[in-house]
Structures are given as C-alpha cells and as structure tokens.
Amino acid sequence: METRCKHYHQNIDRIAIKFYCCGEYFPCITCHNEYGCGNRQVWPRSKFDEKAILCGACGNELTISEYLESGSTCPACQAGFNPGCRMHYHFYFEM
C-alpha cells in the first residue's frame, strides 16, 4: 500500500516526510497540522544527511539530501515522486 493522504491525489503523490518537530511521518503539511503537533519546525540544513523521506511505493527511506537530489524518482524502485512538491519544500526543509 502506497503512502497517500486525503489532500493530494495524483499517482505520484507517494512520499511521507518525517517531521523534524515530532519525528512522525506524514504525507503532507496539512496531515501533520491535523495531527496536532502544534510545534512545526523545518529540518535544518545541517541534518539533511538524516533519513526522513519514505517512498510509499517500496518503503525505502531516503536522506533529505538524497530526496532533494533524486530528480523526483526513488533511487531504489524508480517510482516517480511529484515534482510539484518542490513548491512546498519551505514547509519541511531549511532552504
């Protein structure tokens, strides 16, 4: 079963991001906000070598750097990620 949420519905919307503030995986910022963490923080650049991205197709965990450099494709299974997620990076990562 692929990582999905009720907010984004394309076939390529399949990742989950471990949020820096609570250490929990969510498919999007809205899912995280609905969870109720209340202390949203972005991943600092100094931590981009930590595994924090989950490919919903194969379960591979990527570091933030691997994800940002992936060309919107899982390096393990070649499943496509939504390239439009780039517009939301500021919600998750220090840019």
N, C-alpha and C positions, 0 to 999 in steps of 0.2 A: 504494500500500500504506500503510495507516494505522499509526501508531505503536502498538505493542502490546507486552505482556510476558507472562510466564508466571504472574504473580501476580494480575493483575486482568483480568477477562474480560468486562465489560459493553461493549456497543456504544459507550458514551460514554467509555470509558477510552481516550483517543486522544491525549493530550498527551505531550510529553517535556520535561523540565526540564534546563537546563544547570546543572550543579552548580558552585557558586562555588569549591569547593576544587580541582577538577581541570579545569574548563572543558569537560567532556564531557556530552553529552545522554544521559539515561536516563529511561525511563517511570515509574520509582518508586524509592523509597529502597532497597528490597530488591535491585533490579537493580544499583544503584550499589554497595551493600555487597558483592554477589557479584563485582563487577568488581575490588574490592580496593583502592580508593583509600586507605583507612585514615586519611584526614585530613579527615573530613567537616566542612564549615563551612557555615553558612547565609548567604544573601545579606543584607548589611546594608541597612537602610532607605535609606541614602544612595546605594545603587546600584540602586534599584528602577526607574530610567529606562533600564536596560540591557536589551537583548533577550536573554531567557533562557528563553522558553517557545516550544515548537514545536507548532503544530497539526498533528497527524498526518493530518488529512483533506486539507488543502490545502497544507501546508508553510509557511504564514505564520508568521513569527517575531514574537512579541509581547514588549513590555517586561513586566517583572514588574507594574508598575502597571496596564498595560492588561489583563493577565490577571486581576489581583485585582478589577478593576472591570468585567470582561466579563459578569457575570451568567451565567457558565458557558456562554457561547456565543462561538464565534470571530467576531470582528468582520469578518473577510474573507469567510468562506464560510458562516457561520451554523450550522456543525456544533456540536452540543452537547458540552460537557465535563461530566465527572462532578462534580456539586455536592458530593458526599461528600468530594472531595479537600480541602475546607476543614478537615476534621478532621486533616489531615496537614501543613498549612502550616508548623507549627513545625519540621518536619524540613528545610525548604527556605529559609524566609524568616524574618528577624528580625521578630517580632510584638510 
